[in-house]
Amino acid sequence: MPSGVTIADAEQYYEGYTLFNETYQFPEEAPDGKGKVYLVDMDGEPVHRWEVETAVQSHTRLLPNGNLLYPTRDRSDLSQAGLRELDPDSNVVWSYHCRIDHDYQVMDNGHLMCHTITDNMVPDLGPELKRNPYIVEIDREKNLHWEWFGEDHVDEIRELLPDDEWAFVEDRIENDYSFDWAHNNTLQLIPENDTYRKELEGDGPVRFEPGNIVFSYRSVDVIGVIDYPSGEIVWAWGPSELDGQHLPYMLENGNLLIFDNGTERGWSRVIELDPLSEEIVWEYTGSPKEDFYAPFISGAQRLPNGNTLICEGTKAHLFEVTPDGEVVWDFVSPFNEEGSIGNVYRCLRYSPEYVEPLLESN
């Protein structure tokens, strides 16, 4: 694929800046020994670059003050693992040591909620060691406020899924993912949304309340919702529809946007799901379908103008589509320097107003 920006329809795209990083498993192999995080404009030109000295795969976030949060990917060197905050000059100004994995969120009260992992025995899932989802909520002084252990809530998923779908989950755990049985890749705090208001009008349990947590168990094709703070899993869906999915998150309209990788299917799609009816109400696929395919990583973001920014991660391909599926911005990372694996885990588009504090510091 050609690199850089190949399509840019200024009348239809959402003007802003796109944050992403290529994956650095061993940044010391880069020419200067550092991984890179880029913020590019709509022409694909970098307006800011951070440099990191630890492995980085998962997504980065730009804070309102112009600082950057990023999770390390140092599973082989746990002394380096954790969440770090960089100032615009790439200096580490705050860090939290943990086995951070895939995702994290900044809460409204300033706390940080991090998805991490533990390795321990779970007899209900089999006789051997298991890697389990573990979520912690901390404050900036690193005090623990809440924690959640995924292995304690397996029965809740069993109760929520139809029998045939749970049988699929059990088979996956037994035969394909006996160690990393869940492989959670998402932690999203549900914002104010229409689905919550609709549930308040009904007689059933409130599952999509703002502040609850959306998760994504990629190994078993399950997404779901954790009630906060009780920790109970109150909604689960996916084995009959999803295939190796990433980044389900709730939109303001109450629907869930999901990057459905299609790892075994052979083609990817981005879908919008109404979680009350469990019906897919919007879908983007390639034409032909096999032209759009990222078997792992990747994600999508619904933009304020109604378009969708898509990260086809295994190709370092970022593009924006209209609700009708028209591509109005198309970009392939041209950086791909020595030491980088060359893929992009996720990307985020920020408005010019949000980015202003950072640009003023340059």
KEZAKOL-307731 format. One record per residue (C-alpha): residue in one letter; x negated, z negated, y negated. Coordinates in pm, whole numbers, plus 50000, padded with zeros to 5 digits. Layout:
// residues N
[A,[X,Z,Y]]
...
// end
This chain:
// residues 362
[M,[50000,50000,50000]]
[P,[49873,50073,49645]]
[S,[49763,49755,49465]]
[G,[49873,49627,49126]]
[V,[50209,49704,48961]]
[T,[50367,50029,49079]]
[I,[50724,49978,48948]]
[A,[50817,49800,48624]]
[D,[51169,49857,48488]]
[A,[51166,49645,48173]]
[E,[51538,49699,48118]]
[Q,[51628,49540,48451]]
[Y,[51352,49300,48558]]
[Y,[51337,48934,48456]]
[E,[51062,48899,48196]]
[G,[50815,48625,48276]]
[Y,[50495,48528,48453]]
[T,[50440,48515,48829]]
[L,[50235,48238,48992]]
[F,[50077,48294,49331]]
[N,[49761,48249,49532]]
[E,[49606,48429,49821]]
[T,[49524,48216,50124]]
[Y,[49176,48071,50145]]
[Q,[49104,47915,50481]]
[F,[48737,47868,50392]]
[P,[48694,47904,50013]]
[E,[48321,47842,50047]]
[E,[48305,48197,50184]]
[A,[48422,48335,49847]]
[P,[48141,48472,49628]]
[D,[48152,48165,49403]]
[G,[48266,47923,49675]]
[K,[48611,47870,49524]]
[G,[48967,47980,49599]]
[K,[49178,48130,49322]]
[V,[49531,48076,49189]]
[Y,[49667,48341,48953]]
[L,[49935,48360,48685]]
[V,[50003,48727,48610]]
[D,[50220,48900,48350]]
[M,[50467,49180,48420]]
[D,[50181,49432,48411]]
[G,[50010,49240,48690]]
[E,[49730,49127,48460]]
[P,[49605,48768,48501]]
[V,[49678,48551,48197]]
[H,[49532,48242,48363]]
[R,[49331,48157,48672]]
[W,[49259,47826,48842]]
[E,[48972,47772,49083]]
[V,[48993,47532,49376]]
[E,[48726,47397,49607]]
[T,[48950,47320,49904]]
[A,[49140,47547,50141]]
[V,[49477,47648,49997]]
[Q,[49761,47835,50166]]
[S,[50094,47687,50066]]
[H,[50260,47733,49729]]
[T,[50148,47611,49389]]
[R,[50369,47484,49107]]
[L,[50320,47500,48732]]
[L,[50411,47176,48554]]
[P,[50571,47178,48206]]
[N,[50247,47053,48048]]
[G,[50047,47349,48180]]
[N,[49889,47164,48473]]
[L,[49905,47294,48828]]
[L,[50007,47118,49151]]
[Y,[49870,47253,49477]]
[P,[49857,47136,49840]]
[T,[49538,47169,50037]]
[R,[49518,47330,50379]]
[D,[49243,47116,50526]]
[R,[49388,47030,50865]]
[S,[49039,47050,51015]]
[D,[48895,46812,50753]]
[L,[49149,46538,50692]]
[S,[48922,46369,50438]]
[Q,[49010,46656,50200]]
[A,[49379,46689,50276]]
[G,[49648,46615,50020]]
[L,[49821,46711,49697]]
[R,[49616,46775,49384]]
[E,[49690,46829,49017]]
[L,[49461,47049,48809]]
[D,[49442,47080,48432]]
[P,[49415,47432,48282]]
[D,[49036,47415,48324]]
[S,[49073,47348,48700]]
[N,[48964,46985,48674]]
[V,[49132,46752,48926]]
[V,[49326,46500,48715]]
[W,[49531,46342,48997]]
[S,[49538,46355,49374]]
[Y,[49720,46200,49669]]
[H,[49558,46188,50010]]
[C,[49795,46280,50293]]
[R,[49844,46537,50567]]
[I,[50055,46750,50337]]
[D,[50219,47045,50506]]
[H,[50394,47345,50351]]
[D,[50613,47192,50080]]
[Y,[50664,46924,49814]]
[Q,[50893,46862,49516]]
[V,[50875,46687,49179]]
[M,[51182,46464,49151]]
[D,[51384,46410,48833]]
[N,[51249,46056,48803]]
[G,[50890,46179,48817]]
[H,[50834,46077,49177]]
[L,[50686,46324,49425]]
[M,[50846,46401,49760]]
[C,[50597,46549,50007]]
[H,[50642,46698,50350]]
[T,[50358,46583,50572]]
[I,[50296,46567,50948]]
[T,[50227,46309,51215]]
[D,[50107,46351,51573]]
[N,[50257,46106,51820]]
[M,[50445,46080,52147]]
[V,[50820,46161,52152]]
[P,[50943,46103,52511]]
[D,[51286,46255,52438]]
[L,[51115,46588,52362]]
[G,[50875,46588,52654]]
[P,[50579,46403,52802]]
[E,[50302,46538,52577]]
[L,[50187,46472,52220]]
[K,[50411,46618,51948]]
[R,[50356,46720,51587]]
[N,[50645,46583,51382]]
[P,[50788,46625,51032]]
[Y,[50721,46322,50810]]
[I,[50853,46303,50453]]
[V,[50732,46053,50194]]
[E,[50846,45976,49841]]
[I,[50576,45830,49616]]
[D,[50532,45757,49248]]
[R,[50235,45855,49035]]
[E,[50070,45522,49117]]
[K,[50097,45626,49485]]
[N,[50347,45355,49579]]
[L,[50569,45447,49874]]
[H,[50942,45447,49790]]
[W,[51098,45625,50090]]
[E,[50988,45777,50420]]
[W,[51154,45984,50690]]
[F,[51044,46053,51048]]
[G,[51178,46376,51196]]
[E,[51150,46261,51558]]
[D,[51409,45988,51489]]
[H,[51681,46243,51406]]
[V,[51676,46492,51693]]
[D,[52009,46367,51831]]
[E,[52178,46444,51500]]
[I,[52079,46811,51529]]
[R,[52203,46814,51889]]
[E,[52543,46685,51775]]
[L,[52573,46937,51490]]
[L,[52485,47255,51681]]
[P,[52711,47430,51937]]
[D,[52605,47367,52297]]
[D,[52460,47715,52348]]
[E,[52251,47691,52034]]
[W,[52119,47348,52130]]
[A,[52027,47492,52471]]
[F,[51825,47757,52286]]
[V,[51648,47482,52087]]
[E,[51566,47288,52403]]
[D,[51427,47600,52570]]
[R,[51209,47676,52268]]
[I,[51067,47324,52264]]
[E,[51003,47320,52639]]
[N,[50855,47667,52679]]
[D,[50724,47794,52344]]
[Y,[50657,47509,52103]]
[S,[50590,47199,52310]]
[F,[50349,47057,52048]]
[D,[50462,47185,51704]]
[W,[50828,47168,51805]]
[A,[50977,47175,51454]]
[H,[50716,47329,51218]]
[N,[50915,47238,50908]]
[N,[50819,47468,50621]]
[T,[51065,47363,50350]]
[L,[51155,47058,50146]]
[Q,[51406,47128,49869]]
[L,[51605,46872,49675]]
[I,[51957,47008,49632]]
[P,[52047,47065,49265]]
[E,[52392,47037,49110]]
[N,[52598,47306,49281]]
[D,[52947,47441,49340]]
[T,[52945,47366,49713]]
[Y,[52909,46994,49638]]
[R,[53209,47007,49408]]
[K,[53412,47194,49672]]
[E,[53321,46933,49933]]
[L,[53437,46655,49701]]
[E,[53780,46819,49703]]
[G,[53798,46810,50083]]
[D,[53833,46535,50340]]
[G,[53506,46582,50531]]
[P,[53161,46432,50475]]
[V,[52969,46528,50162]]
[R,[52672,46720,50301]]
[F,[52550,46922,50003]]
[E,[52527,46643,49747]]
[P,[52259,46687,49478]]
[G,[51947,46499,49581]]
[N,[51992,46567,49953]]
[I,[51707,46752,50123]]
[V,[51709,47104,50269]]
[F,[51464,47158,50557]]
[S,[51362,47451,50778]]
[Y,[51247,47405,51139]]
[R,[51085,47743,51197]]
[S,[50992,47686,51562]]
[V,[51358,47653,51666]]
[D,[51528,47875,51401]]
[V,[51715,47578,51248]]
[I,[51779,47494,50884]]
[G,[51960,47181,50777]]
[V,[52032,46908,50525]]
[I,[51910,46547,50523]]
[D,[52129,46291,50346]]
[Y,[51923,46098,50092]]
[P,[51859,45810,50109]]
[S,[52024,45734,50447]]
[G,[51804,45992,50623]]
[E,[52083,46124,50846]]
[I,[52085,46498,50918]]
[V,[52434,46600,50808]]
[W,[52429,46980,50848]]
[A,[52239,47222,51074]]
[W,[52268,47597,51128]]
[G,[52074,47898,51240]]
[P,[51975,47960,51604]]
[S,[52220,48245,51653]]
[E,[52126,48415,51324]]
[L,[51777,48318,51206]]
[D,[51440,48423,51343]]
[G,[51133,48234,51218]]
[Q,[51278,48169,50871]]
[H,[51113,48031,50556]]
[L,[51226,47871,50230]]
[P,[51601,47811,50252]]
[Y,[51711,47659,49924]]
[M,[52041,47594,49755]]
[L,[52140,47796,49449]]
[E,[52355,47673,49162]]
[N,[52650,47862,49311]]
[G,[52625,47643,49621]]
[N,[52494,47914,49850]]
[L,[52160,47909,50034]]
[L,[51898,48178,49979]]
[I,[51682,48227,50291]]
[F,[51384,48446,50382]]
[D,[51464,48537,50742]]
[N,[51131,48663,50877]]
[G,[51259,48830,51192]]
[T,[50939,48736,51371]]
[E,[51066,48855,51709]]
[R,[51325,49096,51569]]
[G,[51060,49317,51410]]
[W,[51204,49337,51057]]
[S,[51269,49088,50778]]
[R,[51562,49025,50549]]
[V,[51658,48796,50263]]
[I,[52008,48653,50299]]
[E,[52244,48444,50089]]
[L,[52458,48213,50302]]
[D,[52779,48035,50210]]
[P,[52716,47706,50396]]
[L,[53084,47605,50395]]
[S,[53206,47918,50573]]
[E,[52861,47986,50728]]
[E,[52904,48350,50631]]
[I,[52628,48575,50494]]
[V,[52751,48697,50154]]
[W,[52443,48899,50045]]
[E,[52153,49060,50227]]
[Y,[51844,49257,50140]]
[T,[51664,49466,50405]]
[G,[51417,49752,50397]]
[S,[51512,50118,50443]]
[P,[51432,50174,50721]]
[K,[51450,49807,50811]]
[E,[51104,49803,50970]]
[D,[50947,49889,50631]]
[F,[51013,49533,50513]]
[Y,[50853,49294,50761]]
[A,[50658,48972,50723]]
[P,[50649,48794,51060]]
[F,[50535,48467,50902]]
[I,[50495,48288,50562]]
[S,[50692,48450,50268]]
[G,[50993,48350,50056]]
[A,[51238,48453,49785]]
[Q,[51350,48318,49447]]
[R,[51681,48387,49271]]
[L,[51603,48463,48907]]
[P,[51817,48369,48603]]
[N,[51935,48729,48553]]
[G,[52070,48745,48910]]
[N,[51780,48945,49053]]
[T,[51576,48818,49348]]
[L,[51196,48790,49353]]
[I,[51067,48844,49707]]
[C,[50728,48757,49853]]
[E,[50645,48974,50156]]
[G,[50359,48741,50225]]
[T,[50163,48907,50504]]
[K,[50112,49213,50280]]
[A,[50049,49016,49956]]
[H,[50347,49216,49830]]
[L,[50569,49070,49555]]
[F,[50874,49259,49433]]
[E,[51199,49204,49243]]
[V,[51533,49353,49344]]
[T,[51871,49371,49173]]
[P,[52189,49247,49348]]
[D,[52237,49610,49462]]
[G,[51892,49611,49623]]
[E,[51716,49832,49368]]
[V,[51346,49748,49329]]
[V,[51276,49697,48957]]
[W,[50929,49538,48978]]
[D,[50674,49594,49251]]
[F,[50327,49440,49281]]
[V,[50061,49412,49549]]
[S,[49780,49165,49483]]
[P,[49465,49360,49397]]
[F,[49234,49059,49419]]
[N,[49175,49006,49792]]
[E,[48820,48887,49738]]
[E,[48575,48795,50008]]
[G,[48676,48463,50166]]
[S,[49048,48524,50118]]
[I,[49269,48602,50417]]
[G,[49459,48837,50187]]
[N,[49814,48708,50231]]
[V,[50037,48521,49985]]
[Y,[50243,48227,50106]]
[R,[50496,48216,49818]]
[C,[50532,48309,49452]]
[L,[50729,48176,49157]]
[R,[50840,48349,48835]]
[Y,[50837,48139,48517]]
[S,[50992,48219,48180]]
[P,[50767,48283,47876]]
[E,[50898,47961,47720]]
[Y,[50798,47753,48024]]
[V,[50449,47903,48032]]
[E,[50387,47862,47657]]
[P,[50208,47520,47678]]
[L,[49960,47666,47926]]
[L,[49893,47980,47726]]
[E,[49844,47778,47409]]
[S,[49568,47584,47585]]
[N,[49373,47901,47669]]
// end
